[in-house]
Amino acid sequence: MVTRQVPQLTSVVTKIKAAKVSDNSYSALDQVKHADTNFPEESIKIMSKSNEIKNNSGNKSVVVSHTIATKNRSLSPMIDFQAQGIKIFENSINNSSTDEYKTFKGESLAKYVSRTITLAQDLDAEDLKVFVNAYSPTGTEVKAYAKLLNEADTTAIDDAYWSELVCTANKNARSSDVDRNDVIEYTYELKDTPIATAQTGQIITTATSTTVTGSGTDFANEYVVGDLIKIVNLDDEFDYQVNTVTAIASATSMTLAEAMDFTIQGTTHSKLTAQGKVTAFRDPKAPIDYQATYYNDNGEKFIGFKRLAIKLVMLSDDNTKTPAIKDYRAIALSL
């Protein structure tokens, strides 16, 4: 911030260099925009007088230069050196999204949470797309989450969980490191399958039956009543069934809450993780293929949603290079 007068035919070019956080050496002398926010390529710092003496051989930690020019010998720009200042901001951001599926928790320092949207009467949705326009240079990422609630679900919105969405368009695209107007549109959608951990042996199923048997399995030690099990038919992402374990007879026999949709003489099975158990996914065995399905904290199953909220999490491994969200939109879809 510089108080100055710049008549026509004159100019003032301001440049700055400062002590780098990494090693106290000076950064490059870079031109800065007047009365605007500037983004240095490296972390810089302003030291106190005592720290300049102790850590910088008494040299100033910040140096600002003004180059003045004129095309008219009778005119000159003016700078008031008593009225100039610098405000330095540090981004509060990290590169961890651990536990972001939990409400009021999660390790990310930079996030945006929308208000809760209630869809109009008779406009309940079964799918979701989110579009985010963001500046996201190399080393940064924007993750999107959705909180979905079915009209029949009595869970309070604050007690519901966030479902991490998967980026399906421009996932690996990154903005220019120097051009902050290089905005990219990212598309996010519900996951095709919840997170699950593979278990031992293979499962044998019979269509319309709630009983499944195993070959080389260890149901008694690997599952407990109330667990959610994923049983694959022909494809691990697009043809499988998620079911609730209601009884375990032995290492090779268990009972499920819903009848199986297919018969198969040996297939893989996995147990949904703590996050997978509360994540909305496109269910291939829903009444309409790939409807949004989720289980609440009580293990109740719901298809479709009436209310939703969006959370955007910004990540970076360098707090001098961060993503910036320009805008976003969410579209609730009916299949």
Secondary structure, 3 states (H helix, E strand, C coil): CEEEECCCCEEEEEEEEEEECCCCCECCCEECCCCCCCCCCCCEECCCHHHHHHHCCCCCCEEEEEEEEECCCCCCCEEEEEEECCCCCCCCCCCCCCCCCCCCCCCCCEEEECCCEECCCCCCECEEEEEEEEECECCEEEEEEEEEECCCCCCCHHHCCCEECEEEECCCCCECCCCCCCCEEEEEECECCCCEEECCCEEEECCCCCEEEEECCCHHHHCCCCCEEEEEEEECCCEEEEEEEEEEEECCEEEECCCCCCCEEEECEEEECCCHHHCCEEECCCCCCCEEEEECCCCCEEECECEEEEEEEEEECCCCCCCEEEEEEEEEECC
